[in-house]
Amino acid sequence: MGEIDGGEILVRMLKAEGVDCVFTLHGGHLDAIFQSAVRHGLKLVDTRHEQAAGHAADGWARTTGRLGVAIVTAGPGVTDVVTAVANAYLDCVPVLIIGGRSPLIDDERLPLQGGFSQVDLMKPVTKWSATVTHLQRLPDYVAQALRIATSGRPGPVFLELPVDVLFARIDESRIKLPAAYRPAERAAPEPATVRLILDRLAAAERPVIMAGGGVWFSGASDELRAFAEHTGIPVLANGKGRACLPEDHPLSGGGFMSLAVARQAGTPDVVLMLGARLGLFTGGAQNSFIPDSAHLIQVDIEAEEIGRNRDVQTGIVADCRATLRALNDAVATRAWTSRGDWGAALRAPRGAMDAVFSGPASCAAPIHPYRLAHDIAGIMDRPSDVLIGDGGETSFWLEMASTIRAPGHWLSHGYLGCLGTGLPFAIAAQVAHPDSRVLCLTGDGSVGLNFAEFDTMVRHKLPIVIVVNNDQQWGMSKHGQELMYGKDHTVVTDLGTVRYDLAAAGFGCYAEHVEDAAALVPAIERAFESGRPACINVQTDPSVIAPITLAMVGRAGAESRPGTVSMPYYGEREVV
């Protein structure tokens, strides 16, 4: 045995955890980690901006269901990654952020890339943030970080490693690496609770299962499918839960918003919500697309999530996988009636979208955004294909047009509404799934936020196809302003006709510019055939307003009732 430093200890623990890839950007504060990573075969994917490294770690967790790791340098490296951490925090994604730090002994000396509390900066957007102050305690802190990030409701954690701790050396015999630092059992519902759930679902006329990220991150996709097939209950899913039941399965009803579109055929009378937080996109408001009359059964690993924003008739603190296993063990004793009509009503929105837009979108010039999304969906039809949507309206079009067949193969926005995630998510997906085709459809606004990551794709030889929906504007913003104030009152929403393809080509990407709808599919096919990172810049119609914008603007632009005001995204609200 000899002496080892903090970088060696950290890398050994990451490898033992099953981490085989981290996302990073160089900083001298981190060199001890990088040297050990190379010795142990830990893959380093270096990005062009720390925000992208954080988003890529987030994307890795979303696409694999496992912990994502980003390592950023002190000072601006940590401040740059905050947005990505907040994104993971709001969407409950397990991410470990390792941050460099100036030497502990230099506190209050205004050191290089120091002088402020990085831990305090991170605390509001993490489950846990801490500083390692002694090398001997590093294994304990890493174990704590890993446990907190992946136990209970998943989420990001931040561990700060001062350079004088990280580069310090200690005799290997004095270090013991923890191995058993997680609970062995998953929380499961009581037998009486299982019977109650089955009683409610069996008696319902229009039951529905709403699957969230808790299903995906607990590894419950197989259990969900088995339960749905035995009961015949249709399944809806949010972004993280998408394709936990493959979307070409006859019991797949699409996204949560299908309930709003399908209201003419009826509303659910019993809802089994599995691992989804009750917020804007999940029916969290009273009498939203989950009606107040419905009996809501909410299963979540965190008690604090039960009953967020609305009444929950049956709240169960349990793991989604353990719950579904218990339900599957007991389900065979019940008789289940066919609910084919109800399932068909929930699947109708997808067909309705095609019926509404397929005509005008077919050969329109400029290209209709639905035509763009529809053609992409037609190409990306393999079970292993990974799709990423980035942009307010852009992501909506792709979500509506596409059919996802494997969990973790759709990555898009969550509660932060963070743009610029597309390229880093795509990088993570391609690294995680090297044999899969990865395509990201991004708006021309979104693509600018992490545009330099085309260079990352080229350097790491990642054959990702990036398609830019180029409508020369911040589409959702401009359309929202037009609806609220009129077409002559749009402000800071225009971008102009930019040749993103030429800019990407400068990094070494395959590139094409498309203006004719008939040229879309051949261009994308050539991009994949090139075997290189690619940018297909597609000129689309700036006048088309996506239904999501109309829905989120709500009554904006109409005269408000006395005592109320109309706001974009939030609808009509009382003045307070």
Summary of the structure (lengths in Angstrom):
residues: 576
radius of gyration: 24.5
end to end distance: 67.6
largest distance: 77.6
contacts: 2125
relative contact order: 0.10
helix: 44%
strand: 18%
